Amino acid sequence: MPIKHNQTKIVLVAILVVSTSYLHYITRESQIYYHIFYRELYFLPLILAGFWFGLRGGLITSLSITAFYLPFSLVHWSGFSLDDFDKIVEILLYNIVAVTLGTLRDRLSVERKRLIEAEGLTAMGKALSAVAHEMKTPLTAIGGFTRLVQKKLKEDDPNREKLDIVIRETQRLENMVKEMMDFSRPLELRRAYEDVNQVVTESLSIVTNEARERKVKIESQLSHDLPLASFDAPRMEQVLINLVMNAVQASPEGEIVMVRTSQEKENICIDVTDCGPGIPQDQREKIFVPFFTTKKGGTGLGLPIVKKIVEAHGGSLEVLDNAKKGVTFRVLLSRLKQDI
């Protein structure tokens, strides 16, 4: 239905542009007032295209009008008379109006989308918080009692293996609850001026065992002239552990996960590069949506939490394609002094 609706709008704009241009060409040059009216009539499809289709639609329409009307203006050129000057100004105005309206419409669309997402995430956060609190206590009790029972069993008791499964699954659910609570809570950052390289090094030491078990090597290239930056070190460590762990899990055996730090203008840049299969373009937005995951056993909350932490610092998170294979997650943090 929306596609058919858009097609109707496109046809309407096209008819208005073509019919107005046709009126110009069939009307005698001496009927100046008619031509002035037709020139003003061009603004109707232009405004409609800008409001309906944004900058791209507005520009296509204004350039189409220019393509139709410019030959007419040149054929009836009178040596740069006052009327010729008006025609040139009108053509410029068509394109200026298209850019202005299209840009405003695109900005409004982005802002509307952001507000809808924010409202949805707020509601989801409240629901997650309630569910997480309800699950936390019984899971802690199950895990605790299971460990007590396991301690009383002999080493060769066949039930120990079954209890190991219970403990492992309980731990997985406890981790899920922790992620749900992290996502649902408002972030309270405790900023201090920190060394980014030190936080990166500490984060890598935590995921080294996981990488070794998966036979994936982690290497780092850290810039030694980075200035101190204002951020919450434990939160940023959470970001890096999550990104590096994802990179390790995405990379096949024998591959290398590379972590780099650098300075780009007013930003400190942290790149986490994997050698995995990459992320399809149609999933680049989805991976930051809560509960969307392509990993078996994943919660789909890791990357949304990472994005939330980075943006709370006033930074940004980008997904870039590598030259050969895999992707790079880039964290950009402002190195400018901020209130802490």
C-alpha positions in Angstrom: 0.0 0.0 0.0 2.7 2.6 0.9 4.6 1.8 -2.4 1.4 2.4 -4.5 0.7 5.6 -2.5 4.2 6.8 -3.3 3.8 6.0 -7.0 0.6 8.1 -7.1 2.5 11.0 -5.6 5.4 10.6 -8.1 2.9 10.6 -11.0 1.1 13.7 -9.6 4.4 15.6 -9.3 5.5 14.5 -12.8 2.1 15.5 -14.4 2.3 19.0 -12.7 5.8 19.6 -14.0 5.2 18.3 -17.5 1.8 20.1 -17.9 3.2 23.4 -16.6 6.1 23.2 -19.0 3.7 22.3 -21.9 1.6 25.5 -21.0 4.8 27.6 -21.3 5.6 26.2 -24.8 2.1 26.5 -26.3 1.5 30.0 -24.9 2.5 33.0 -27.1 5.6 34.9 -25.8 3.6 38.2 -25.8 1.3 36.8 -23.1 3.7 37.7 -20.4 1.3 37.5 -17.4 0.5 33.9 -18.3 4.1 33.0 -18.3 4.7 34.7 -14.9 1.8 32.6 -13.6 3.2 29.4 -15.0 6.6 30.1 -13.5 5.0 30.5 -10.1 3.0 27.3 -10.7 6.2 25.4 -10.8 6.5 25.9 -7.1 3.5 23.6 -6.5 5.1 20.3 -7.6 8.4 21.5 -6.1 6.9 22.0 -2.6 5.0 18.7 -2.8 8.1 16.8 -3.8 10.1 18.4 -1.0 7.5 17.5 1.7 6.8 14.1 0.3 10.2 12.8 -0.7 12.8 15.0 1.1 16.0 16.4 -0.4 16.4 13.8 -3.1 12.9 14.1 -4.4 13.0 17.9 -4.2 16.3 18.1 -6.1 15.1 15.7 -8.8 12.0 17.8 -9.3 13.9 21.2 -9.3 16.4 19.8 -11.8 13.6 18.5 -14.0 11.9 21.9 -14.0 15.2 23.5 -14.9 15.7 21.0 -17.7 12.2 21.8 -19.1 12.2 25.5 -18.6 15.8 26.5 -19.4 15.5 25.7 -23.2 12.3 27.8 -23.3 14.2 30.7 -21.6 17.1 30.5 -24.0 14.9 30.4 -27.1 13.1 33.5 -26.0 16.2 35.3 -24.7 16.1 39.1 -25.1 19.6 40.1 -24.4 19.4 40.0 -20.6 16.3 42.1 -20.2 14.4 42.5 -17.0 12.2 39.5 -17.9 15.4 37.4 -18.6 16.8 38.3 -15.3 13.5 37.2 -13.6 13.7 33.9 -15.4 17.3 33.2 -14.1 16.3 34.2 -10.6 13.3 31.9 -10.7 15.4 28.9 -11.8 17.8 29.6 -9.0 14.9 29.9 -6.5 13.5 26.5 -7.7 16.7 24.8 -6.7 17.2 26.8 -3.5 13.6 26.0 -2.4 14.2 22.3 -3.2 17.3 22.1 -1.1 15.7 24.0 1.8 12.5 22.1 2.0 14.1 18.7 1.3 16.7 19.2 4.0 14.0 20.3 6.6 11.8 17.4 5.7 14.7 14.9 6.1 15.7 16.4 9.4 12.1 16.2 10.6 11.9 12.6 9.5 15.1 11.7 11.4 14.0 13.5 14.5 10.5 11.8 14.4 12.2 8.4 14.0 14.5 9.1 16.9 11.6 10.2 19.1 9.6 7.0 18.2 12.7 4.8 18.9 13.3 6.7 22.2 9.7 6.2 23.3 9.9 2.5 22.4 13.2 2.0 24.1 11.9 3.7 27.2 8.9 1.5 27.4 11.1 -1.6 26.7 13.5 -0.5 29.3 10.8 -0.3 32.0 9.5 -3.8 31.0 13.0 -5.3 31.0 13.7 -3.8 34.4 10.6 -5.4 35.9 11.3 -8.8 34.3 14.9 -8.7 35.3 14.1 -7.9 39.0 11.6 -10.7 39.1 14.1 -13.2 37.6 17.2 -12.2 39.6 16.2 -13.5 43.0 15.0 -17.0 42.0 18.0 -17.4 39.7 20.4 -16.5 42.5 18.6 -19.0 44.8 18.7 -21.8 42.2 22.4 -21.3 41.5 23.3 -21.1 45.1 21.3 -24.2 46.2 22.6 -26.2 43.2 26.2 -25.5 44.2 25.5 -26.5 47.8 24.0 -29.8 46.6 26.9 -30.4 44.2 29.4 -30.0 47.0 27.8 -32.8 49.0 28.0 -35.2 46.1 31.0 -37.5 45.6 33.4 -36.8 42.8 32.3 -39.9 40.8 28.6 -39.3 41.3 26.8 -39.3 37.9 24.5 -36.5 39.1 27.4 -34.1 39.2 27.3 -33.7 35.5 23.6 -32.9 35.5 24.1 -30.3 38.2 27.0 -28.8 36.1 24.5 -28.2 33.3 22.0 -26.6 35.8 24.8 -24.3 37.1 26.0 -23.4 33.6 22.5 -22.6 32.3 21.7 -20.6 35.5 24.9 -18.6 35.0 23.9 -17.9 31.4 20.4 -16.7 32.6 22.1 -14.6 35.3 24.3 -12.9 32.7 21.2 -12.3 30.5 19.4 -10.7 33.5 22.5 -8.5 34.2 22.5 -7.3 30.5 18.8 -6.6 30.7 19.3 -4.5 33.9 22.3 -2.7 32.3 20.1 -1.8 29.3 17.1 -0.7 31.3 18.9 1.5 33.8 19.7 5.1 33.0 23.5 5.5 32.7 25.3 7.4 35.5 28.8 8.1 34.2 31.7 8.7 36.6 34.0 10.5 34.4 37.7 11.1 35.0 40.6 11.9 32.8 41.9 8.5 31.8 44.5 6.9 29.5 42.6 5.1 26.7 45.6 2.8 26.0 45.6 1.5 29.6 41.9 0.7 29.5 42.4 -1.1 26.1 45.3 -3.1 27.6 43.3 -4.1 30.7 40.3 -5.1 28.6 42.4 -7.3 26.3 43.8 -9.1 29.3 40.3 -10.2 30.3 39.4 -11.7 26.9 42.8 -13.4 26.2 41.7 -16.8 27.6 38.6 -16.8 25.5 40.6 -16.0 22.4 43.2 -18.7 23.3 40.5 -21.3 23.6 39.1 -20.4 20.2 42.7 -20.3 18.8 42.3 -16.7 17.7 45.2 -14.3 18.3 44.6 -10.8 19.6 47.1 -8.0 18.6 47.1 -4.3 19.4 48.6 -1.2 17.8 48.3 1.6 20.3 49.2 5.2 19.5 51.6 6.4 22.2 50.9 10.1 21.8 47.2 10.1 22.8 46.0 12.8 25.2 44.0 11.9 28.2 40.2 11.8 27.6 37.3 12.2 29.9 35.3 9.0 30.3 34.0 6.4 32.7 36.8 3.8 32.7 34.7 0.7 33.9 32.0 1.5 31.4 34.5 1.9 28.5 36.1 -1.3 29.5 32.7 -3.0 29.3 32.4 -1.6 25.7 35.8 -2.9 24.7 35.3 -6.3 26.2 32.1 -6.7 24.4 33.4 -5.6 21.0 36.6 -7.7 21.3 34.7 -10.7 22.5 32.3 -10.4 19.5 35.3 -10.1 17.2 37.0 -13.2 18.6 33.7 -15.2 18.3 33.3 -14.0 14.7 36.8 -14.9 13.6 37.8 -18.4 12.5 40.6 -20.4 14.1 44.1 -19.1 13.2 42.9 -15.5 12.5 43.9 -12.3 14.2 41.7 -9.7 15.9 43.3 -6.3 15.8 42.7 -3.5 18.2 44.1 0.0 17.3 44.0 3.4 18.9 44.6 6.6 17.1 43.8 10.3 17.0 41.5 11.8 14.4 41.2 15.6 14.6 39.3 16.2 17.9 38.5 12.6 18.5 40.2 9.5 19.9 39.6 6.5 17.8 39.4 2.9 18.9 39.1 0.3 16.2 38.3 -3.4 16.8 38.8 -5.4 13.6 37.8 -9.0 13.1 38.3 -11.5 10.3 34.7 -12.9 10.3 32.1 -13.2 7.5 31.1 -9.5 7.9 27.7 -8.0 8.5 25.2 -7.6 5.6 24.2 -4.0 4.9 20.6 -4.7 5.7 21.6 -5.8 9.2 23.8 -2.8 10.0 20.9 -1.0 11.7 19.3 -4.1 13.2 22.4 -5.2 15.2 21.8 -2.2 17.5 18.1 -3.1 18.1 17.5 -4.8 21.4 17.2 -8.6 21.2 18.3 -8.8 17.5 21.0 -11.4 17.3 22.5 -13.8 14.8 24.6 -15.7 17.4 23.4 -18.9 18.9 22.7 -18.3 22.6 23.1 -14.6 22.2 20.8 -12.2 24.1 20.9 -9.4 21.5 21.6 -6.8 24.2 25.4 -6.6 23.9 25.7 -4.1 21.1 22.7 -2.0 22.1 24.4 -1.6 25.5 27.7 -0.7 23.8 26.0 1.9 21.7 24.2 3.3 24.7 27.4 3.7 26.7 29.4 5.3 23.8 26.6 7.8 23.0 26.2 8.6 26.7 29.9 9.8 26.5 29.0 12.0 23.5 30.8 9.6 21.2 29.7 7.5 18.2 29.9 3.9 17.1 30.5 3.0 13.5 30.6 -0.3 11.5 33.1 -0.3 8.7 33.9 -2.9 6.0 37.5 -4.2 5.9 39.4 -4.4 2.7 39.5 -8.2 2.6 37.1 -9.7 5.1 35.3 -9.0 8.3 34.3 -5.6 9.8 35.7 -3.0 12.0 33.8 -1.5 14.9 35.0 2.1 15.5 34.5 3.9 18.7 35.0 7.7 18.5 35.5 9.6 21.7 35.9 13.4 22.0 39.3 14.4 23.4 38.1 17.9 24.1 37.8 18.8 27.8 34.4 18.2 29.3 32.9 18.7 32.7 33.5 15.8 35.0 
